Amino acid sequence: MSAEDLFQRDTLVLQHLRGYPEELRHYSNLIKQAHPRGMSALDFVLRRPAASDSLIAAVCRFVADGEEILSAVEAAERFGVNPRVFLETIAARPDFPAPLFAHAEKRLWRAADVQWYQDRHGETPPVGGV
């Protein structure tokens, strides 16, 4: 795998970790360890046992599988609200798609599911009925 390929895969993971400073710092450190060995941090993560509640491991699995995902931070940006408002109102609605991964405020959705919901309900759906 070329250095450019390594960088591309890890960049995709980093994009999904925006808004999660601890995970972002941890993954950045993994990149520093993995790249000199000629591997991506994504591969490094996937080769090791990971806790089921690990956001980093979940993002790596979905990126490796080619799944287009959105974190709560990314989904909130699409709706034009901050992540807390998104989680407490929009994502809490019973008709909002179920996340692929959820642990506390860390959640991941299929991008197509969020887009479908947004197309159906508009930019910012009504908050009532949560």
trRosetta pair geometry for C-beta under 8 A, 3 or more apart (Angstrom, degrees):
i j d omega theta_ij theta_ji phi_ij phi_ji
1 5 4.6 -116 -176 85 92 134
1 6 5.9 112 126 -56 116 83
1 38 7.5 136 61 167 88 80
1 39 7.5 76 54 -120 130 49
1 40 7.1 -63 119 -26 153 100
2 5 4.7 102 56 3 76 100
2 6 7.2 -135 100 -4 44 85
3 6 5.5 -50 -151 34 36 116
3 7 6.3 37 152 -19 66 106
3 35 7.5 62 -140 -160 88 100
4 7 5.7 -55 -149 37 31 112
4 8 6.3 34 153 -24 66 105
5 8 5.7 -52 -145 32 31 112
5 9 6.5 26 160 -14 65 105
5 40 7.6 -92 122 -58 77 121
6 9 6.4 -62 -153 37 26 105
6 10 6.4 14 157 -8 64 114
6 34 7.7 -171 -165 123 121 106
6 35 6.0 129 143 -116 142 83
6 38 7.7 -135 -71 -172 148 38
6 39 6.9 154 -119 161 120 18
6 40 4.4 -168 -145 -79 73 82
7 10 6.0 -66 -146 45 28 105
7 11 6.0 34 156 -27 66 109
7 35 7.9 48 -73 -114 73 124
8 11 5.7 -55 -146 32 27 114
8 12 6.8 31 154 -22 61 101
9 12 5.9 -50 -157 28 33 113
9 13 7.0 29 148 -14 63 103
9 40 4.7 -8 79 -142 128 161
9 42 4.9 -94 144 12 116 146
9 43 8.0 47 116 -26 152 86
9 63 6.6 123 -164 145 79 123
9 64 7.8 46 -158 -87 121 65
10 13 5.6 -50 -152 36 40 112
10 14 6.2 44 150 -22 69 104
10 27 7.7 165 -161 164 92 106
10 31 5.3 101 -169 -106 149 113
10 34 8.0 169 -85 76 136 133
10 35 7.9 -52 -20 -69 162 106
10 40 5.2 -161 -49 -160 97 98
10 41 5.1 79 -114 31 116 102
10 42 6.0 -145 -82 -23 65 97
11 14 5.5 -51 -145 36 34 114
11 15 6.5 43 154 -27 64 100
12 15 5.9 -49 -154 25 31 115
12 16 7.1 21 153 -11 61 105
12 63 4.9 143 114 -141 123 128
13 16 6.1 -65 -160 38 35 106
13 17 6.5 26 149 -18 69 112
13 27 6.2 -151 129 -167 119 146
13 41 7.1 -128 62 84 153 108
13 42 5.6 -176 -40 -81 141 101
13 56 7.6 50 -178 -152 120 72
13 59 5.3 112 -142 130 81 118
13 60 5.9 16 -111 -85 130 68
13 63 5.4 -91 -73 -11 79 165
14 17 5.7 -65 -148 38 35 110
14 18 7.5 62 152 -47 63 78
14 24 6.9 74 -147 -137 75 85
14 27 6.4 -175 -91 112 71 134
14 28 7.4 71 -111 -75 113 79
15 18 6.3 -24 -169 -15 37 110
15 74 7.8 57 147 -82 88 131
16 59 4.7 170 96 -138 139 128
16 63 7.4 -143 2 -59 143 117
16 69 6.4 32 -117 91 138 108
16 70 7.8 -161 -124 -142 94 24
16 71 5.0 134 -169 -34 75 114
16 74 6.8 -50 -123 -24 61 138
16 108 7.4 24 -172 -112 127 112
17 20 5.2 -92 -169 57 69 108
17 23 4.9 -138 -149 112 113 108
17 24 4.5 156 133 -82 116 75
17 27 5.7 -161 -39 20 172 148
17 55 7.3 123 -112 127 85 118
17 56 7.1 24 -95 -98 126 76
17 59 6.6 -88 -59 -16 87 175
17 71 7.4 137 -81 -57 23 158
18 24 6.9 67 -92 -87 32 133
18 71 7.4 170 56 52 73 144
18 73 5.7 -146 97 110 84 150
18 74 7.4 97 59 -60 110 86
19 71 6.8 174 55 114 125 137
19 72 7.5 -130 110 79 147 83
19 73 3.3 172 12 -89 161 152
19 83 6.2 122 -172 -46 144 151
20 23 4.1 4 124 35 118 117
20 24 5.8 145 85 -25 69 90
20 55 6.3 -95 -180 103 169 160
20 71 7.5 -111 -18 -171 120 152
20 73 7.4 -133 -27 -21 82 136
20 106 6.6 56 -103 -107 138 109
21 24 5.5 -57 -139 38 29 114
21 25 6.2 30 163 -19 66 106
22 25 6.0 -56 -150 36 27 109
22 26 6.3 25 154 -17 63 110
23 26 5.6 -55 -144 39 32 112
23 27 6.1 28 159 -16 67 107
23 55 5.3 -46 -107 78 155 122
23 56 5.3 -171 -156 -59 103 95
23 106 7.9 110 -34 -119 150 138
24 27 6.1 -56 -144 39 26 106
24 28 6.3 30 155 -22 62 108
25 28 5.7 -55 -148 34 28 114
25 29 6.6 29 153 -18 63 104
26 29 5.8 -57 -155 34 31 111
26 30 6.6 33 148 -20 64 104
26 56 6.4 -89 97 -64 122 151
27 30 5.3 -49 -149 33 39 116
27 31 6.6 47 149 -24 66 97
27 41 6.1 113 -169 137 75 148
27 45 8.0 -18 -118 -61 87 136
27 56 5.6 -176 -72 -127 105 120
28 31 5.6 -46 -154 27 35 115
28 32 6.9 36 148 -18 62 101
29 32 5.6 -50 -154 33 38 114
29 33 6.7 33 149 -15 66 105
30 33 5.6 -58 -151 39 36 109
30 34 5.8 23 158 -14 72 115
30 41 3.9 102 120 -147 104 117
30 44 5.7 179 -178 88 108 139
30 45 6.6 30 -176 -57 159 95
30 56 8.0 123 -1 -174 153 143
31 34 6.0 -63 -134 43 27 103
31 35 5.8 26 174 -24 67 113
31 40 8.0 -26 -118 -166 74 57
31 41 4.4 -64 -77 -40 58 135
32 35 6.9 -41 -124 28 18 107
32 36 7.8 13 172 -8 48 106
33 36 7.4 -79 -175 34 24 100
33 37 7.3 2 149 -3 61 119
33 41 7.4 92 59 -105 85 92
33 44 6.9 121 94 -147 106 164
34 37 5.8 -77 -160 44 39 108
34 39 4.9 -87 -175 86 96 84
34 40 6.1 18 136 143 139 16
34 41 4.4 180 24 -79 147 57
34 43 7.1 144 -160 62 136 88
34 44 4.2 -111 -93 -37 128 140
35 38 7.7 57 -176 -64 35 17
35 39 7.5 -122 -88 64 26 44
35 40 7.6 29 -83 -111 69 37
35 41 7.5 -28 -40 -42 80 85
39 43 4.8 -103 179 74 108 130
39 44 5.9 126 114 -54 120 87
40 43 4.8 100 59 5 83 96
40 44 7.0 -139 101 -4 48 88
41 44 5.0 -51 -148 37 40 121
41 45 6.3 43 152 -22 69 101
42 45 5.9 -54 -152 34 28 109
42 46 6.4 20 154 -14 63 110
42 60 4.8 169 -145 -141 75 99
42 63 6.2 -97 -130 89 137 126
42 64 6.1 164 164 -66 121 99
43 46 5.7 -58 -142 41 32 109
43 47 6.2 31 159 -22 66 109
44 47 6.2 -62 -151 33 24 109
44 48 7.0 7 157 -9 59 112
45 48 6.3 -75 -156 39 30 102
45 50 6.7 33 179 -69 85 137
45 56 6.0 -131 -134 140 146 103
45 57 5.8 -162 167 -101 114 64
45 60 4.5 -157 88 -62 136 173
46 57 7.7 133 -88 -145 53 77
46 60 5.6 -151 -56 140 90 125
46 61 6.9 134 -105 -83 102 64
46 64 6.1 57 -74 -51 151 162
50 54 4.6 -91 172 36 110 153
50 56 7.5 -135 -146 83 138 90
50 57 3.5 144 144 -90 161 152
51 54 4.6 120 64 -36 82 100
51 57 7.2 167 57 12 55 145
53 103 4.1 121 -155 -118 91 151
54 57 3.8 60 94 14 122 110
54 58 6.4 169 94 -13 65 83
55 58 5.7 -58 -148 38 32 112
55 59 6.2 31 156 -18 68 106
55 71 8.0 51 -166 -122 121 116
55 101 7.2 134 -119 134 60 138
55 103 6.8 -129 -60 50 84 120
55 106 4.5 -88 -82 178 127 142
55 108 7.7 145 -145 -37 82 112
56 59 6.0 -56 -148 37 28 108
56 60 6.3 27 155 -18 63 109
57 60 5.7 -56 -147 38 31 113
57 61 6.4 34 155 -23 65 104
58 61 5.8 -52 -149 32 30 111
58 62 6.5 21 157 -11 64 107
58 100 7.6 151 -177 111 116 98
58 101 4.1 72 -165 -110 152 163
58 108 5.9 -175 135 8 125 145
59 62 6.1 -62 -149 41 30 105
59 63 6.0 27 157 -17 68 111
59 69 7.1 -150 -127 78 68 147
59 71 7.7 -12 -93 -72 117 108
59 108 6.8 -177 -83 -88 71 146
60 63 5.9 -56 -140 40 28 108
60 64 6.0 29 160 -20 64 110
61 64 5.9 -59 -148 38 25 111
61 65 6.3 17 156 -12 63 112
62 65 5.7 -60 -145 42 31 108
62 67 4.1 -79 -166 65 85 120
62 69 4.8 35 141 -28 151 140
62 100 6.9 91 -88 113 134 152
62 101 7.9 -110 -36 -16 130 127
62 108 6.6 -157 -15 157 160 150
63 66 7.7 43 179 -70 31 23
63 67 7.4 -81 -64 52 23 75
63 69 7.6 -85 -61 23 67 118
67 100 7.6 125 152 -124 150 173
67 110 6.7 -82 -178 -117 106 82
68 110 7.0 68 81 -167 73 64
68 111 4.0 -65 130 26 102 129
68 112 6.6 90 74 -28 118 84
69 100 6.7 -87 -120 36 117 141
69 108 4.9 0 -177 -175 129 109
69 109 6.6 147 -157 75 74 38
69 110 6.4 -59 -105 -107 64 33
69 111 5.9 -150 -110 -35 8 87
70 74 4.2 -136 -159 94 85 118
70 75 4.5 109 134 -59 128 84
70 78 7.2 -27 -149 -11 153 134
70 108 7.0 154 76 -154 39 61
70 109 5.2 -20 59 61 92 91
70 110 7.9 13 17 107 85 13
70 111 5.0 111 -29 -95 99 75
70 114 5.4 -39 37 9 145 158
71 74 4.8 95 47 10 73 100
71 75 6.9 -139 92 -3 36 88
71 106 7.6 -43 -154 -155 102 67
71 107 7.1 127 -162 79 56 52
71 108 5.8 -36 -99 -97 55 72
72 75 5.8 -54 -141 40 30 110
72 76 6.1 37 156 -25 64 106
72 83 5.1 79 131 -151 101 106
72 86 6.2 157 -176 97 85 127
72 87 5.7 12 -156 -69 134 105
72 91 7.0 -39 -126 -46 97 160
72 105 6.5 -104 46 164 167 75
72 106 7.0 -136 3 -134 122 28
72 107 4.8 78 -55 51 105 92
72 108 8.0 -84 -30 -70 68 37
73 76 5.8 -54 -149 33 26 113
73 77 6.7 30 151 -21 60 103
73 83 5.1 -35 -95 -81 59 128
74 77 5.7 -50 -154 30 34 114
74 78 6.9 36 149 -20 63 101
75 78 5.6 -51 -156 30 37 114
75 79 6.7 20 152 -5 67 106
75 86 6.1 143 104 179 95 146
75 90 7.9 -163 141 101 111 133
75 91 7.2 80 114 -71 145 114
75 109 6.1 58 -73 32 140 129
75 114 5.2 -121 -122 -136 106 150
76 79 6.0 -67 -152 46 34 101
76 81 5.4 -96 -164 81 86 73
76 82 6.0 -1 172 159 139 18
76 83 4.4 -118 -25 -87 161 52
76 85 7.1 111 -141 65 114 83
76 86 3.6 -119 -99 -26 91 151
76 87 7.8 -37 -74 -27 116 74
77 80 7.4 38 -174 -74 32 33
78 114 6.6 95 69 145 159 124
78 115 8.0 -97 -170 -87 153 65
78 118 6.3 -81 144 -83 119 156
79 86 5.9 137 54 -108 136 105
79 90 5.8 -65 -133 -62 173 170
79 118 6.9 -139 -84 -108 82 113
79 123 6.5 131 -147 167 55 60
79 124 5.4 102 -178 -96 92 74
80 123 6.2 13 11 168 126 109
80 124 6.1 -79 58 -58 106 114
81 85 4.2 -106 167 89 122 125
81 86 5.1 155 87 -58 112 81
81 89 7.6 -64 144 53 168 125
81 90 7.1 154 44 -12 144 129
81 124 6.5 106 -37 -116 114 119
82 85 5.1 88 58 13 76 104
82 86 7.0 -139 97 -8 36 92
83 86 5.4 -56 -144 37 33 116
83 87 6.2 28 161 -16 69 106
83 105 7.3 81 145 172 118 117
84 87 6.0 -57 -147 38 29 106
84 88 6.0 13 161 -7 66 115
84 105 7.8 -30 -99 -141 66 134
85 88 6.1 -65 -138 46 26 102
85 89 5.7 -14 175 15 66 119
85 90 7.6 52 131 -1 72 98
86 89 6.9 -78 -131 52 14 85
86 90 5.1 -39 -152 42 59 117
86 91 5.8 54 148 -13 75 106
87 90 7.9 -11 -44 54 12 78
87 91 5.0 -29 -125 48 41 131
87 92 6.8 69 156 -40 46 95
87 105 6.0 -35 -107 -142 170 85
87 107 7.3 142 -112 17 105 132
88 91 7.9 48 8 51 19 91
88 92 5.9 -10 -178 -17 25 138
88 130 7.9 31 154 -169 60 161
89 92 6.1 -55 -123 35 4 110
89 93 7.4 19 155 -41 50 92
89 127 4.6 -45 -156 -130 123 99
89 130 6.1 -95 -139 -79 53 144
90 93 6.2 -40 -168 -4 32 112
90 96 6.2 113 153 -93 64 144
90 124 7.4 -97 -80 -149 125 67
90 125 6.2 117 -122 46 90 103
90 127 7.8 -67 -61 -105 60 71
91 96 5.3 -165 -140 131 35 160
91 99 7.7 25 -162 -52 120 108
91 107 7.0 124 -166 78 153 159
92 96 7.2 63 47 24 18 140
92 130 5.0 39 107 -158 114 114
93 96 4.4 104 64 -22 90 103
93 125 7.0 -27 -39 97 164 140
93 129 7.0 46 -131 99 93 94
93 130 5.9 -81 -87 -109 61 73
94 129 8.0 -85 16 142 102 97
95 117 7.7 152 126 -130 86 107
96 117 6.0 54 -132 -142 64 155
97 109 5.9 103 92 -150 117 120
97 110 7.0 -86 145 45 151 93
97 113 3.8 96 -117 162 176 125
97 114 6.6 -109 37 -67 130 53
97 116 7.5 83 -48 64 131 110
97 117 5.9 -125 -12 -44 99 130
99 102 4.5 113 74 -58 136 100
99 107 4.2 -89 -116 -169 158 106
99 108 5.9 108 -171 64 102 43
99 109 5.2 -83 -118 -76 67 74
100 108 5.1 -52 59 99 99 95
100 109 6.3 145 0 -120 89 26
100 110 6.0 102 -44 -42 122 77
101 106 7.5 -41 124 128 103 87
101 107 6.4 169 91 -150 67 45
101 108 4.2 30 43 35 104 107
102 106 7.4 150 -153 90 37 60
102 107 4.7 8 -106 -109 75 93
102 108 7.9 -139 -62 27 53 63
103 106 5.0 -11 68 66 82 106
103 107 7.7 174 28 -74 48 58
109 113 5.6 -118 172 72 105 116
109 114 5.0 100 110 -48 137 109
110 113 4.2 81 71 1 98 109
110 114 7.2 -179 86 -7 53 82
111 114 5.9 -58 -152 38 35 108
111 115 6.2 35 152 -20 69 108
112 115 5.6 -54 -144 39 32 113
112 116 6.2 39 154 -24 65 103
113 116 5.7 -50 -148 32 30 113
113 117 6.5 29 153 -17 62 105
114 117 5.7 -55 -151 37 33 112
114 118 6.2 31 152 -18 66 108
115 118 5.7 -56 -144 40 31 110
115 119 6.2 34 155 -21 66 105
116 119 5.8 -54 -147 35 28 111
116 120 6.3 23 155 -16 63 111
117 120 5.8 -62 -149 40 29 110
117 121 6.0 -12 166 14 68 116
117 125 7.9 -67 160 -33 94 139
118 121 6.5 -72 -129 55 25 86
118 122 7.2 -78 -174 96 58 13
118 123 7.1 32 -164 -109 98 28
121 125 3.7 -14 159 -86 130 116
122 125 6.1 134 57 -80 85 61
126 129 7.4 59 107 21 106 107
127 130 6.4 -30 172 -33 67 118
